[in-house]
Amino acid sequence: MRRYRIRKDESCINCLRCTRECSFGAITAGDDKTPVFHHEKCTDCQRCVSFCSTGALWITEDENRFRQNTVFKEDDIKEILLQSETGGVLLSSMGASGRNVPIYFDKMLLNASQVTNPSIDPLREPMETAVFIGQRPEKIQRGSDGKIEDNLPPHLELRTPIMFSAMSYGAISLNVHKALAAAAEKLGTYWNTGEGGLHESLYPFKKNTIVQVASGRFGVHETYLNTAAAIEIKIGQGAKPGIGGHLTGRKIIGDVSKTRMVPEGLDAISPAPHHDIYSIEDLAQLVMSIKEATHYQKPVIVKVAAVHNIAPIASGIARSGADIISIDGYRGGTGAAPKRIRDNVGIPIELAIASVDQRLREERIRDRVSIIASGGIRNSSDAVKAIALGADAVSIGTAALCALGCHICASCHTGRCAWGLATQDPELTKRLDPEKGAERLINLVNAWTREIKEIMGGMGINSIEALRGNRMALRGVDLNEKELEILGIRYAGE
């Protein structure tokens, strides 16, 4: 069924560049050496438009519309027709869409200093964007000489409160991992391998690498754990809470097979639960096992999806011995997920951060863990609001992919990414130059960091630490009393 139409005007010179750029077969060369459009295959990835030398191409939504119905929307009907033909589960990629779930970041406004509390000029005065992630000591200890004892638990030091989210090798290309790793090193932040292991060529970036231990245990071995700055135990992710992952056999080739330690051509299926974790006590045992395997030198992160009872879950994680809790919200991206789960399970990250931060404060265990927020962070103001709600830092995935060329066509699961990101096709992966990709990521994060300084300066705040959990800096608009209560903020004008 058609969703998009490919258009061209008379400026087309029939160079056929578009036929070479399209990886979905939506544009092919006809017998007369002119482009032939197969509209039903178009994903609106914009690759052909971006590389058209004369600007002759553009993509529009298909004008044909089903008869309007108040209950069955057009997408509902199309999905019913598709499933009746295939008998399959609907798959999609990226974050949740198509649901009337509020984006709370857009319903919160930031404060600014006026008269009584002077603002700060970040161009002329120092602004501290460095963040320390990990457990904080309960009290300052001094030695017999009166000097403060430096006996801190393992932690991560970031020059910016922005990290790169977990995206696994296999789901995305090695060139994407190379770009993320190089950018993280230059920026003084961290990138996350995801659950697909760490390619040997990336071991030199170990000081800025977070490795992941997921339910499938793909690519996990002693060297892997010790070649990292931190280890993340993945329990769930925002795009598909409660279910595991599935990387199809067509992506398990070459180095992907070797790195994941999965035979070529076989599907890599991550179970829904960790089969050694069925309670908080089991989680605590795995946390301590990882700490012992890494000689207690690396912080352990536990990643969970934002779900209805996230506050007590986070409380249990904080008591398990974990150093950091990573919470992935409802709009978190993914390379592949059942559409029904992606669009209907979980809660927005804004509500999750606020409720977790409040619960940990009430139980007086907030300093036992740091909180990383991810899932729908689109810009620097989202990052500032997330930190003001209670996060220590934020993590970006989809935004990072956009910096590398992604146009969010939500076709990652097909393995035919025209921008060379979510694919293992060697002809497609070479479309991304890792060095240029790293440069774009560095530009993005540096720009966001400058904007964060500007926003904080206007608020009269000169450090991320002073912003963390500072909900008095936020005001809500178009929110009901219960939403304001959960977020812990006042209505605009109060």
FENGIQUI-V474255 format. One line per field, one symbol per residue. psi: psi as a letter, one per 40 degrees, with the letter a starting at -180 (. if undefined). A space follows every 10 residues. Layout:
psi=???
This chain:
psi=hhdihhiiae ehefeedddd dheeedhihi defihhhgde ehefeedddd ehdefeiihi ihdhiihihd dhiddddddd ddddddeihh iaiaiiieif hihddeehii iihhcdgiih heeeihhhei hhhaiiidih hiadeeihhg fiihihhhei fhihihhihd diiddddddd ddddddefai ihdaeeihid eedefdeehh ihhadefheh iddddefidi hhhhdiiddg heiaihhide egibddddde fhiheiihhh idiheeheid dddddddddd dddeffehih ihhiihidfd ddddddddee eidihhhhid eiiidhihdd ddeehaiidd dddddddddd ddefededii hhhigehdad ddddddddee idiihhcddd dddeehefef fdeeefheef cgiehdddde ehhddddddd dddddddddd ddddddddef heiddddheg eeeiiiifii dddddddfii ihe.
